[in-house]
Amino acid sequence: MLLKKKIFLYYLVLFFTSFFCNQYYAYIGVLPIDSFLTFNSGYDLLNGVLPFRDVWTIKGPTLDLIQAFLFKMMGISWLSYATHASIFNSLFALSTFWTLKKFNLDIKFCFLYSILASLLMYPTYGIPFTDHHVSILSLISLYCLILAIRTDENIYWFLIPIFLFLAFFSKQVPAGYFLILISIISIVYLIFNFKSQKIIYGFTGSILVILIFFILIYLFDIPFQAFIDQYILFPISLGETRTELVFPLEFKRFVWRYKLHYIALAIPIFILIKNSFKNFKNIYHNESLIIICLIGSLIIFVFHQLMTINGLFIYFLIPVFCGFSHVFVLKYFSSKKYMINFLIIISLFSTIYYHSKYISKRDTLRLRNVDLEKSIDASVLDNKLKNLKWITYHYPENPQNEISNLIEAIDIIKKDQRTKMIVTDYQFISVILSINDNAPTRFWFEHHGYPDRKHKYFNIWKNFLEQKIRQNNIKVIYTVKPLEGERDILENILSKKCFTKSLTSILDIQVLEDCDELKN
């Protein structure tokens, strides 16, 4: 009974520490193109604007669904927005603790590695972000496989496809890579450890998520071809162009840059190689399959990090890998003390270093060299943004100037009673005005978010955009600058330029009555 209370206390402290650490950083700094993405899409979903049908999106709807639910339960605010990410940071910490505990690692070490990993996970952004959600959900699916092999409990086979499904609908990669890894390891394991119950549980979980998917597609009248075009085919074409960021494989980029990750996992790698040399058949043993899962996850994350254009964030893996290495040290080595101390030191110092270098300086928000003390409370824009410390790399020296420009632009948009489309990275504007921005895409970034003129799927995007303009009876398009990846959304779909008028230093307007090709 005393032990159960002690474990419960660890869980409690772990949950609140990981939750409030992320909550703290969620309020510091803004990167417009990323910071408000799910804020707006959650609000849209809450108001019946659906992905694929109403909005072109390569962004998975998992985050939108959860955020819409939290907005419904807690109200539309930065608090409920930050809470979303903080809950997932705690979920990651708790699942890591649970998994290490199942390997009979002392709970104080389970707690240490889990809390250190959580300090490096979601606080890099602080707010809901696709790369973090997909990483957490993919890792949990891998934890389920590891625990299915370790404990022989069937429930984990049922959970694997559920978490993979949620991961894939957060972001296609690295969820797709984890699907391949988990499928291969599962097949090998089941060949040598066949039990019909395991297959039944896994099959039941898979059928459940597939049924849920098609039911949602049917109930909300989402065109299946639109889903295929936007979420499968177009992102695959993007992946083809991004492989140049990875290849040719170079030791310096693929290994040396992430040397602490490899060092943290060196002990399991050594054990796998040693046992395989003794007898190659050992590679099919349960323990070897678990190690291959860990090595596979490292390769996937490094590969994904090299391909992505987003900020560095995979340093959270170092304490996780150290935790698993700790498990294998206890089993295989006699000189445990020095090796364990080494793993703890790596975990502690890497957490302190990367937390200081990337998180506390808000590096992923491009604020590394910005004086964060100059930030101002975003409640001056609207109370929904209360306590958010507003500062961006656009106006690092004078955030008040940015706020003033935005207030002026928002006031103009608010007074215009015509049906309008808002093109902006500041996607909170429609939320605080309680209107539909009628945006045909989840974020404005040509080529990365939707096809450019040279792309083979451009005509599909062009038809989608024109259809939404006519369907929603759009009269004017307001563009709030600066934009990271767009200049004029009509430029590529019209044979001649539509007249653009500058209203303020950051606000442009296009009246569609002046665009012959878009007249209703």
Secondary structure in CASP SS format (residue, H / E / C, confidence):
PFRMAT SS
TARGET T0000
AUTHOR 0000-0000-0000
METHOD secondary structure of the structure
MODEL  1
M C 1.00
L H 1.00
L H 1.00
K H 1.00
K H 1.00
K H 1.00
I H 1.00
F H 1.00
L H 1.00
Y H 1.00
Y H 1.00
L H 1.00
V H 1.00
L H 1.00
F H 1.00
F H 1.00
T H 1.00
S H 1.00
F H 1.00
F H 1.00
C H 1.00
N H 1.00
Q H 1.00
Y H 1.00
Y H 1.00
A C 1.00
Y C 1.00
I E 1.00
G C 1.00
V C 1.00
L C 1.00
P H 1.00
I H 1.00
D H 1.00
S H 1.00
F C 1.00
L H 1.00
T H 1.00
F H 1.00
N H 1.00
S H 1.00
G H 1.00
Y H 1.00
D H 1.00
L H 1.00
L H 1.00
N C 1.00
G C 1.00
V C 1.00
L C 1.00
P E 1.00
F C 1.00
R C 1.00
D C 1.00
V E 1.00
W E 1.00
T C 1.00
I C 1.00
K C 1.00
G C 1.00
P C 1.00
T H 1.00
L H 1.00
D H 1.00
L H 1.00
I H 1.00
Q H 1.00
A H 1.00
F H 1.00
L H 1.00
F H 1.00
K H 1.00
M H 1.00
M H 1.00
G C 1.00
I C 1.00
S C 1.00
W H 1.00
L H 1.00
S H 1.00
Y H 1.00
A H 1.00
T H 1.00
H H 1.00
A H 1.00
S H 1.00
I H 1.00
F H 1.00
N H 1.00
S H 1.00
L H 1.00
F H 1.00
A H 1.00
L H 1.00
S H 1.00
T H 1.00
F H 1.00
W H 1.00
T H 1.00
L H 1.00
K H 1.00
K C 1.00
F C 1.00
N C 1.00
L C 1.00
D C 1.00
I H 1.00
K H 1.00
F H 1.00
C H 1.00
F H 1.00
L H 1.00
Y H 1.00
S H 1.00
I H 1.00
L H 1.00
A H 1.00
S H 1.00
L H 1.00
L H 1.00
M C 1.00
Y H 1.00
P H 1.00
T H 1.00
Y C 1.00
G C 1.00
I C 1.00
P C 1.00
F C 1.00
T H 1.00
D H 1.00
H H 1.00
H H 1.00
V H 1.00
S H 1.00
I H 1.00
L H 1.00
S H 1.00
L H 1.00
I H 1.00
S H 1.00
L H 1.00
Y H 1.00
C H 1.00
L H 1.00
I H 1.00
L H 1.00
A H 1.00
I H 1.00
R H 1.00
T H 1.00
D C 1.00
E C 1.00
N C 1.00
I H 1.00
Y H 1.00
W H 1.00
F H 1.00
L H 1.00
I H 1.00
P H 1.00
I H 1.00
F H 1.00
L H 1.00
F H 1.00
L H 1.00
A H 1.00
F H 1.00
F C 1.00
S C 1.00
K C 1.00
Q H 1.00
V H 1.00
P H 1.00
A H 1.00
G H 1.00
Y H 1.00
F H 1.00
L H 1.00
I H 1.00
L H 1.00
I H 1.00
S H 1.00
I H 1.00
I H 1.00
S H 1.00
I H 1.00
V H 1.00
Y H 1.00
L H 1.00
I H 1.00
F H 1.00
N C 1.00
F C 1.00
K C 1.00
S H 1.00
Q H 1.00
K H 1.00
I H 1.00
I H 1.00
Y H 1.00
G H 1.00
F H 1.00
T H 1.00
G H 1.00
S H 1.00
I H 1.00
L H 1.00
V H 1.00
I H 1.00
L H 1.00
I H 1.00
F H 1.00
F H 1.00
I H 1.00
L H 1.00
I H 1.00
Y H 1.00
L H 1.00
F C 1.00
D C 1.00
I C 1.00
P C 1.00
F H 1.00
Q H 1.00
A H 1.00
F H 1.00
I H 1.00
D H 1.00
Q H 1.00
Y H 1.00
I H 1.00
L H 1.00
F H 1.00
P H 1.00
I H 1.00
S H 1.00
L H 1.00
G H 1.00
E H 1.00
T H 1.00
R H 1.00
T H 1.00
E H 1.00
L H 1.00
V C 1.00
F C 1.00
P C 1.00
L C 1.00
E C 1.00
F H 1.00
K H 1.00
R H 1.00
F H 1.00
V C 1.00
W H 1.00
R H 1.00
Y H 1.00
K H 1.00
L H 1.00
H H 1.00
Y H 1.00
I H 1.00
A H 1.00
L C 1.00
A H 1.00
I H 1.00
P H 1.00
I H 1.00
F H 1.00
I H 1.00
L H 1.00
I H 1.00
K H 1.00
N H 1.00
S H 1.00
F H 1.00
K H 1.00
N C 1.00
F H 1.00
K H 1.00
N H 1.00
I H 1.00
Y H 1.00
H C 1.00
N H 1.00
E H 1.00
S H 1.00
L H 1.00
I H 1.00
I H 1.00
I H 1.00
C H 1.00
L H 1.00
I H 1.00
G H 1.00
S H 1.00
L H 1.00
I H 1.00
I H 1.00
F H 1.00
V H 1.00
F H 1.00
H H 1.00
Q H 1.00
L H 1.00
M H 1.00
T C 1.00
I C 1.00
N C 1.00
G C 1.00
L C 1.00
F C 1.00
I H 1.00
Y H 1.00
F H 1.00
L H 1.00
I H 1.00
P H 1.00
V H 1.00
F H 1.00
C H 1.00
G H 1.00
F H 1.00
S H 1.00
H H 1.00
V H 1.00
F H 1.00
V H 1.00
L H 1.00
K H 1.00
Y H 1.00
F C 1.00
S C 1.00
S C 1.00
K H 1.00
K H 1.00
Y H 1.00
M H 1.00
I H 1.00
N H 1.00
F H 1.00
L H 1.00
I H 1.00
I H 1.00
I H 1.00
S H 1.00
L H 1.00
F H 1.00
S H 1.00
T H 1.00
I H 1.00
Y H 1.00
Y H 1.00
H H 1.00
S H 1.00
K H 1.00
Y H 1.00
I H 1.00
S C 1.00
K C 1.00
R C 1.00
D H 1.00
T H 1.00
L H 1.00
R C 1.00
L C 1.00
R C 1.00
N C 1.00
V C 1.00
D C 1.00
L H 1.00
E H 1.00
K H 1.00
S C 1.00
I E 1.00
D E 1.00
A H 1.00
S H 1.00
V H 1.00
L C 1.00
D C 1.00
N H 1.00
K H 1.00
L H 1.00
K C 1.00
N C 1.00
L C 1.00
K E 1.00
W E 1.00
I C 1.00
T C 1.00
Y C 1.00
H C 1.00
Y C 1.00
P C 1.00
E C 1.00
N C 1.00
P H 1.00
Q H 1.00
N H 1.00
E H 1.00
I H 1.00
S H 1.00
N H 1.00
L H 1.00
I H 1.00
E H 1.00
A H 1.00
I H 1.00
D H 1.00
I H 1.00
I H 1.00
K H 1.00
K H 1.00
D C 1.00
Q C 1.00
R C 1.00
T C 1.00
K E 1.00
M E 1.00
I E 1.00
V E 1.00
T E 1.00
D C 1.00
Y C 1.00
Q C 1.00
F C 1.00
I H 1.00
S H 1.00
V H 1.00
I H 1.00
L H 1.00
S C 1.00
I C 1.00
N C 1.00
D C 1.00
N C 1.00
A C 1.00
P C 1.00
T E 1.00
R C 1.00
F C 1.00
W C 1.00
F E 1.00
E E 1.00
H C 1.00
H C 1.00
G C 1.00
Y E 1.00
P C 1.00
D C 1.00
R C 1.00
K C 1.00
H C 1.00
K C 1.00
Y C 1.00
F H 1.00
N H 1.00
I H 1.00
W H 1.00
K H 1.00
N H 1.00
F H 1.00
L H 1.00
E H 1.00
Q H 1.00
K H 1.00
I H 1.00
R H 1.00
Q H 1.00
N C 1.00
N C 1.00
I C 1.00
K C 1.00
V E 1.00
I E 1.00
Y E 1.00
T E 1.00
V E 1.00
K C 1.00
P C 1.00
L C 1.00
E C 1.00
G E 1.00
E C 1.00
R C 1.00
D C 1.00
I C 1.00
L C 1.00
E C 1.00
N C 1.00
I C 1.00
L C 1.00
S C 1.00
K C 1.00
K C 1.00
C C 1.00
F C 1.00
T C 1.00
K E 1.00
S E 1.00
L C 1.00
T C 1.00
S C 1.00
I C 1.00
L E 1.00
D E 1.00
I E 1.00
Q E 1.00
V E 1.00
L H 1.00
E H 1.00
D H 1.00
C C 1.00
D H 1.00
E H 1.00
L H 1.00
K C 1.00
N C 1.00
END
